[in-house]
Amino acid sequence: MSQREKILEIRDLNISFKTGNKNVKAIRGVNLDLYKGETIAIVGESGSGKSVTTKAIMGILAKNGSIDSGSINYTWHDEKTGEKITKDIVKMSEKEIQTEIRGRKIAMVFQDPMTSLNPTMTIGKQIMEPMMYHYGTSKEEAFKKAVKLLEEVGITDPEARMKNYPHQLSGGMRQRVVIAIALSCDPYVLICDEPTTALDVTIQAKILELIQDIQKKKGISVIYITHDLGVVAKVADFVNVMYAGKIVEKGLIDEIFYDPRHPYTWGLLSAMPDLDTDDDELYTIPGSPPNLTQEIVGDAFAPRNLYALNIDKRLDPPMFKVEGSNTHEVASWLMHPKAPHVEMPESLKKRINKMKKEGAINA
């Protein structure tokens, strides 16, 4: 296997938001690595910190948000000299991020295309604009490239579509346009924030295939943010499971789906809809996520964890490496050598065996 090239490295990232007289600790010590050409997924319930993490990468945190500590190191090769450059996005000014990073090196596809597109501008103009802004591309050249991009994202009669406004397109087509805009400056990293949530299932599958095809052709790295483990199974190489602003389990896709170790991951997998199940009701994780305006003592998941130990109420668990793996890590005291042995629920074991038989991952 050739040497993997690290393109993005997040270390000990802590982010908080001021709301009224309270401070919400939204991100608590996140560590994340992304390599060239690979896909990572960040999964977890709403409010777990998935989108905040990626907005920090793009430098688009809300005005009441601040990065309290940590680094987001982004590495690329200079277009002219080929020299390797690493910069910490946290230390860059808004102007530097806007001219060097956002859209140009790292682009983002949001969940709802209507909030990303300008309703008063033709889609052609919206695809051309980033190229003209970042690279000084001529109008004629930008027009040609925009038509080609529309073709690449599967829009028929692209030249005619250049004159359309967003409201004249279907939801699926609008999402394709958003992807074309994101790709217009040939970014190295594409962040997809729930890119198929607003679409029906058949269009959803086509959009996921489209992103994978583009990734193979262009060799870009992709970060998926989703709460849908079905999507993760189709697209990801690595998975990061987030809970209450922290990554609680990370590993290769097979490790997370076939050998999950954190009780929260067990809950997420158990809650996946399954048409062939004998159960009348869909599993839900008991309780609700913690209030992040209050200081969390111990493991944030402890109040919802059926397998919580006494230590969980006092100390936040570190990341434990899973024996025999260089990639699988779990933030749970159950992984401590002295912890009692706990088996995953029988119903989840059955489900995992079934997934193995069906080859559910990346099929």
C-alpha positions in Angstrom: 0.0 0.0 0.0 1.4 3.4 -1.0 2.1 6.1 1.6 -1.1 7.9 2.7 -0.9 11.6 2.5 -2.5 13.5 5.3 -4.4 16.6 4.1 -6.3 17.7 7.2 -5.4 17.3 10.9 -7.6 18.5 13.7 -6.1 18.4 17.2 -7.7 19.1 20.6 -10.4 21.4 19.1 -12.6 23.2 21.6 -15.4 25.5 20.5 -18.0 27.3 22.5 -21.0 29.6 21.8 -22.3 32.5 23.9 -26.1 32.4 24.2 -27.4 35.1 26.5 -25.4 34.8 29.7 -24.6 31.2 29.1 -21.6 29.4 27.4 -22.4 26.3 25.3 -19.3 24.0 25.1 -20.3 22.6 21.7 -17.0 20.9 20.8 -14.9 19.3 23.5 -11.4 18.1 22.4 -12.0 16.8 18.9 -9.2 15.0 17.0 -9.7 14.1 13.4 -7.5 13.1 10.4 -8.3 13.1 6.7 -6.1 11.6 4.0 -5.9 12.3 0.3 -8.6 10.5 -1.7 -10.3 9.0 1.3 -13.8 9.5 2.8 -14.6 10.0 6.4 -18.0 10.2 7.9 -19.0 12.0 11.1 -22.1 10.5 12.6 -24.3 11.2 15.6 -27.6 12.7 16.8 -28.6 16.3 16.1 -26.6 18.6 18.3 -23.7 16.3 18.7 -21.3 18.8 17.1 -20.9 17.3 13.5 -21.8 20.5 11.6 -20.0 22.8 14.0 -16.7 20.9 13.5 -16.9 21.2 9.7 -18.0 24.9 9.9 -14.8 25.6 11.9 -12.8 23.9 9.1 -14.5 26.3 6.6 -14.1 29.3 8.9 -17.8 29.9 8.9 -18.7 29.7 12.6 -21.7 31.8 13.7 -20.7 35.2 15.2 -21.4 34.0 18.8 -19.0 31.1 18.3 -15.3 31.0 19.3 -12.5 28.5 19.0 -11.2 28.3 22.5 -8.2 26.1 21.8 -6.8 23.5 19.3 -5.6 23.5 15.7 -7.0 22.7 12.3 -3.9 22.1 10.1 -4.5 21.9 6.4 -1.8 20.7 4.0 -1.6 21.3 0.3 1.0 21.5 -2.5 1.7 25.0 -4.0 0.3 25.2 -7.5 3.4 26.7 -9.0 6.4 25.3 -7.0 4.8 22.0 -5.8 6.2 22.8 -2.3 4.2 21.4 0.6 2.4 24.0 2.7 0.7 23.5 6.0 -1.4 26.2 7.6 -3.4 26.3 10.8 -6.9 27.6 9.8 -7.5 28.6 13.4 -4.7 31.2 13.1 -5.7 32.5 9.7 -7.6 35.8 9.3 -11.1 35.9 7.7 -9.6 37.4 4.5 -6.9 34.7 4.3 -9.5 31.9 4.7 -11.7 33.5 2.1 -9.0 33.9 -0.5 -6.9 30.8 0.2 -9.2 28.1 1.7 -12.9 28.5 1.4 -14.2 27.4 -2.0 -10.8 27.1 -3.4 -9.1 24.4 -1.3 -12.1 23.2 0.8 -15.7 23.4 -0.5 -19.0 22.5 1.2 -22.3 21.1 0.0 -25.1 21.9 2.4 -28.2 20.0 3.2 -30.7 22.4 1.6 -29.7 23.6 -1.9 -32.3 26.5 -1.7 -30.3 28.1 1.2 -27.0 27.8 -0.8 -28.3 29.2 -4.1 -29.1 32.8 -4.8 -32.6 33.0 -6.1 -32.0 36.2 -8.0 -29.0 34.8 -10.1 -28.9 32.3 -12.9 -27.2 29.1 -12.0 -24.6 29.6 -14.7 -23.5 32.9 -13.1 -23.4 31.2 -9.7 -21.0 28.4 -11.0 -18.8 30.9 -12.9 -18.4 33.4 -10.1 -16.0 31.4 -7.8 -13.7 30.7 -10.7 -13.6 34.3 -11.7 -13.1 35.4 -8.1 -10.4 32.9 -7.0 -8.5 32.4 -10.2 -9.3 35.4 -12.4 -10.7 33.1 -15.0 -12.1 35.0 -18.1 -15.8 35.0 -18.6 -15.6 32.8 -21.7 -13.4 30.3 -20.0 -15.6 30.2 -16.9 -18.7 29.7 -19.1 -17.1 26.7 -20.8 -16.0 25.2 -17.5 -19.4 25.8 -15.9 -21.2 24.0 -18.8 -18.7 21.1 -18.5 -19.3 20.9 -14.7 -23.1 20.8 -15.2 -22.5 17.9 -17.7 -20.3 16.1 -15.1 -23.0 16.4 -12.4 -25.5 14.8 -14.8 -27.6 17.7 -15.9 -28.9 17.3 -19.4 -28.8 20.2 -21.9 -26.3 22.0 -19.7 -25.9 25.1 -21.9 -29.6 25.8 -21.8 -29.7 25.2 -18.1 -27.1 27.9 -17.5 -29.8 30.5 -18.0 -32.2 28.9 -15.5 -32.9 30.3 -12.0 -32.9 27.9 -9.0 -36.7 27.9 -8.7 -36.9 26.5 -12.2 -35.1 23.3 -11.2 -36.2 20.2 -9.2 -34.7 19.5 -5.7 -32.3 16.9 -7.1 -31.2 19.1 -9.9 -30.6 22.0 -7.5 -28.4 19.8 -5.3 -26.4 18.8 -8.5 -25.9 22.5 -9.2 -24.7 23.1 -5.6 -22.1 20.2 -6.2 -21.1 21.8 -9.5 -20.5 25.2 -7.6 -18.5 23.3 -4.9 -16.3 21.7 -7.6 -15.8 24.8 -9.7 -12.4 25.7 -8.1 -11.1 22.1 -8.0 -11.0 21.8 -4.2 -8.9 19.1 -2.5 -11.6 18.5 0.1 -15.4 18.4 -0.3 -17.5 18.6 2.9 -21.0 17.2 2.5 -23.4 18.2 5.3 -26.4 15.9 5.1 -26.3 16.3 1.3 -29.3 14.1 0.6 -31.6 14.7 3.5 -34.1 16.8 1.6 -34.3 14.4 -1.4 -36.3 11.3 -2.0 -34.6 7.9 -1.8 -34.0 7.3 -5.5 -32.5 10.8 -6.1 -30.5 10.3 -2.8 -28.8 7.2 -4.2 -27.9 9.1 -7.5 -26.4 12.0 -5.6 -24.3 9.7 -3.5 -23.1 7.8 -6.6 -22.3 11.1 -8.3 -20.1 12.3 -5.4 -18.3 9.0 -5.4 -17.7 9.1 -9.2 -16.3 12.7 -8.9 -14.1 11.7 -6.0 -12.6 8.8 -8.0 -12.0 11.0 -11.1 -10.5 13.9 -9.3 -8.9 12.2 -6.3 -10.5 14.5 -3.8 -11.0 13.8 -0.1 -14.6 13.8 1.3 -16.1 14.5 4.7 -19.7 13.3 5.1 -21.8 14.6 8.0 -24.9 12.5 8.6 -27.1 10.9 11.1 -28.0 8.2 8.6 -25.8 5.1 9.0 -27.3 3.7 5.8 -25.6 6.5 3.9 -22.3 5.9 5.8 -22.3 2.2 4.8 -22.4 3.2 1.1 -19.7 5.9 1.1 -17.2 5.9 4.0 -13.7 4.5 4.5 -13.5 5.8 8.1 -16.2 6.6 10.6 -16.1 9.1 13.6 -19.0 8.7 16.0 -19.8 12.0 17.9 -21.7 12.5 21.1 -22.1 15.8 23.0 -19.2 17.5 21.2 -16.8 14.6 21.5 -15.7 11.8 19.2 -16.5 8.6 21.2 -15.6 5.9 18.7 -13.6 6.0 15.5 -12.4 3.3 13.1 -12.6 1.8 9.7 -16.1 1.3 8.4 -15.9 -2.5 9.0 -14.8 -1.9 12.6 -17.6 0.4 13.4 -20.3 -1.6 11.7 -19.2 -5.2 12.5 -17.3 -4.7 15.7 -18.7 -1.6 17.5 -17.5 -1.2 21.1 -19.2 2.0 22.5 -22.7 1.6 23.9 -23.7 4.8 22.0 -22.6 3.2 18.7 -24.6 0.1 19.7 -27.6 2.3 20.1 -27.1 4.1 16.7 -26.8 0.8 14.9 -29.8 -0.7 16.7 -31.9 2.3 15.7 -31.2 1.8 12.0 -34.5 1.0 10.2 -34.6 -2.6 9.0 -37.5 -3.9 6.9 -36.9 -7.6 7.9 -36.9 -7.1 11.6 -39.3 -9.1 13.8 -39.6 -6.1 16.2 -42.8 -4.1 16.1 -41.0 -0.9 17.3 -37.9 0.8 16.2 -35.2 1.0 18.9 -34.5 4.4 20.4 -31.6 5.3 22.8 -33.2 6.1 26.2 -33.0 9.6 27.6 -31.7 12.7 25.8 -28.4 14.4 25.1 -26.9 16.5 27.9 -27.3 20.3 28.3 -23.9 21.6 27.1 -24.4 24.9 29.0 -23.7 23.0 32.2 -20.3 21.5 33.1 -20.2 17.8 32.3 -18.6 15.7 35.0 -17.5 12.3 33.9 -18.7 10.6 30.7 -21.5 12.7 29.0 -23.2 9.5 27.8 -23.3 7.9 31.3 -27.0 9.0 32.2 -28.2 7.2 29.0 -25.8 4.2 29.2 -27.3 1.0 30.5 -23.7 -0.3 31.0 -22.3 2.7 32.9 -19.7 2.1 35.6 -19.2 4.1 38.8 -16.1 5.8 37.3 -18.3 7.2 34.5 -19.9 9.6 36.9 -16.5 11.0 38.0 -14.1 10.9 35.1 -14.4 11.4 31.3 -12.9 8.4 29.6 -9.8 8.8 27.4 -9.5 7.1 23.9 -8.6 3.5 24.3 -7.1 1.6 21.4 -9.0 -1.6 20.5 -6.6 -4.6 20.8 -5.2 -5.8 17.4 -6.2 -2.6 15.5 -4.2 0.6 14.6 -7.3 2.4 13.5 -10.1 1.5 16.0 -10.4 3.7 19.2 -13.1 4.0 21.8 -13.7 6.6 24.5 -15.4 4.3 27.1 -14.3 3.0 30.5 -15.6 -0.4 29.4 -12.4 -0.7 27.3 -10.2 -0.4 30.4 -8.4 -3.7 31.1 -9.9 -3.8 34.6 -13.5 -3.1 33.5 -16.1 -5.9 33.6 -16.7 -7.6 30.3 -19.9 -6.4 28.6 -21.3 -8.0 25.5 -23.3 -6.0 23.0 -27.1 -6.7 23.0 -28.1 -10.0 21.4 -30.5 -8.3 19.0 -27.6 -6.1 17.6 -25.4 -9.2 17.3 -28.1 -10.8 15.1 -28.4 -7.6 13.0 -24.6 -7.4 12.5 -24.4 -11.1 11.4 -27.2 -10.4 9.0 -25.3 -7.3 7.6 -22.2 -9.5 7.2 -24.1 -12.1 5.2 -25.6 -9.4 3.0 -22.3 -7.6 2.6 -24.1 -4.4 3.5 -21.1 -2.1 3.4 -20.0 -0.3 0.3 -22.0 -2.7 -1.8 
